[in-house]
């Protein structure tokens, strides 16, 4: 199949990544749209969410990642996450890499979404072209009518589910008891422990994680003091 027959729909916010320019340069038929989910649609049922290593890490810790995975799975049969950049950065950014890898394991095993590492934009572009040139990529419409996510409760639950040891049932109970994620995060250990099924040990773990000062923050403050 000639490259001029290949079609990729790209989210307009991806322009700054440099990847759309690389795709155009080799002759891909590129359509720029505002996508409500994902970054690149390379086949009717294949959508790609591209994340830099640092963005992937921050999406794990602010609860966005699982919400995005839910949305990708809801609308596409074959979502893929491209993790772009130097994986060594994980050690420098994250205090405990096991927390990060735990979330990545959940994406791969629970959501069954593959995570493909690429070192830079050039390799990401090559990966997208490879996915687009598969035989199944030309059948059917690329763009679906996808409603923008306005389910605030689901987003709130997603934030609470990112806390250690918290699944959807406990997150729902926390939301019912405290009313909002911010009130939940500000609750005392004693109040958290009163949530049915949560217990004191898990409440302590949550508070320790929330109140832990990251190594990166300490280094930044030290630099400010030294200056």
N, C-alpha and C positions, 0 to 999 in steps of 0.2 A: 504494500500500500504506500503510495507516494505521500510525502510529508505534507504537501499542499492540501491533501484530503483530510488531514487530521484537524479536529476541532476541540478547543479547550475554552471553557467559560471561566473567567477569572474575576475574583472580587476586586473592586477598584482600589481597596485599601492595600492591595498587594503591590501596587506600582513601585513603591519605595524599596521593595525587596530586590529589585533588579531582575527578577525572574521573568516577568512579562516581556521585557525587552529582549532577553535571551531567547525566548520562545518565538517572538516575532522575527528575530534575526535568522532563524533557520527555516522560516516559512510556514509556521503553524497558523492556522486560521483561529485567531484569538478574538473572543468577545468579552468586553469588559462590562460587568454589571455590578449592582449592589446585591451581594448574596446574603440572605438572612442566616444561612449556616454555611460553614466551611469556607475554603479559599479557592479551590480549583475543582471544577467538575470535568473529569477526563473521559467519562462514559455515562450513559443514562443512569446507571446505578452505582457509579464509583465517584465518590467525593473525597477530596484531600484537604485536610487541615494542616497547614504548615506552621510550625512553631520553632522559634529559635530555642536553644537550650535554656536560656534565662527566662524566656516567656513561658516555656513548659513548666519550669520550676515554680514561677509565681502563680501560674494557673492551678497548680496542685495545692498551694498553700492558701489561696483565696477562695477555693471551692469552685472555680469556674470550670475546671477540667471535666469533672463528672457530668456537669450540666451540659457542656458542649457534646460530650460523648452520647448522652441521652438524645439530644437533638439530632445528631448525625445518624444514629441508629434508627430514629423514628422515621426519617425521610429517605434514607438510602440503604440499599442492601449491602454495599461494599464500601464502608468508610475506611480511610487510611489516615494515619497521622505521620507526617514527615517531621522528624526531629533534626533540625539543621544546626550545625556548629560543632564545637569541640566538646565532647562528652566529659573531658577532664575538668571542665568548668564546674561540674556538679560538686566536686570536692571543695572548691573554693567558695561557692555560694551557699551551700547547705551545711548546716551544723551536723545534722544526722542524715547521711545519704539513704539510710534504710527507709526513712519516712517517704522520701521521693520514690525510691524503687518499689515501695509498697503500693503507691498510687499507680505507678506504671504497670505493675503486675495486675492490678485490678482492671486497668484498661484492656490489657492483652487477654486476661483469662475471663473476667466477668462480662466485659462488653464485647469480647472477641474482636477487638479492633487492632490490626497490626500496627506496630510502631517501627518505621523505617528510618534509620539514622543516615543523614547525608552531611558531608563536611562543609559544604558551602552552596551558594546559589546556583553555580554552574552544574553541580551534581544533582541538585534538586530539580533543575530544569530537565536534565537527562532522564531522571526518574519519572517525571511527569509525562515526557514524550513516550517513554517505554510503556507506561500504563495506558496511554491514549492509543497506542498503535496495536493493542490487542484486538483480536477479531470481533469481540463482542462490543467494541466501543462505538459503533456507528448505528446500532439499532435503537430506535425509540427516541423520545424527546429528552433533551438534557435538563431543561428548566421545568421545575414543578411549582405548583402554587403552594408555597410554604409560608405559613403564618409566622410573623415575628413572635418571638417568645415574650408573652406578656403575663405568663402565669407566675405572679410574684411569689405565691406560696411555694411553688416548686423550686424557685431560685433560692428562697430562704432555707428550705429543707436541704438543698444541695450544699449551702454554706455550712450548716450544722453537721451534715454527714461527713464533712472533711475533718471533724474533730476526732481525736484518737478513741477508738472503740465505740463510735456512734454509727448505728445503722438508721434506716428510715423510720422504724418504729419509735426508737428513742428520740430521734430528731423531732418527730411529730409531737411526742409528749412534752419535749422541751419548749417547743413553739407554743403549745396549748397553755403551758404553765406560765411562761414569761412574756409571751405576746409578740416578741420580735427577736431576730438574731442578736442585735446589739444589746438588748436587755439580758439575753441568755449569756452572752460573753462577759457581761459585767456582773453577773450573779456571783454570790459568795460560794465557796466550796460547800458549805453547809446546805445552802439552798439548792445547789445542783444535786447534792446527794439525796435530796428528798424526791427527786424525779423517780417515779415508779420504775424499778428495774435497773437504775443507774448505779447506785451504791457509792460509798465513800471513796473506795480505791480509785474508781474510774473518774470520779469528780476531781480528786487530787491530781491525777494524771493530766486532765484537761486544763486545770488551772496552772499547773507547772509549765505546760506547753505554751499557754497563752501569755504567761508572764516572763517566759525565758527571753533574755536579751541576746539577740543574734551576735555572732562573732563579728559579722560585717559591720554592724552598728557600733560595736565597741571600738573596732579599728578606726572607723570614721570619726568617732568622738575623740579618740586619742590623737588623731591627726590634727583635729581642730584645736585641741589643747596645746599640742606641740607648736602649732603655727603661732 
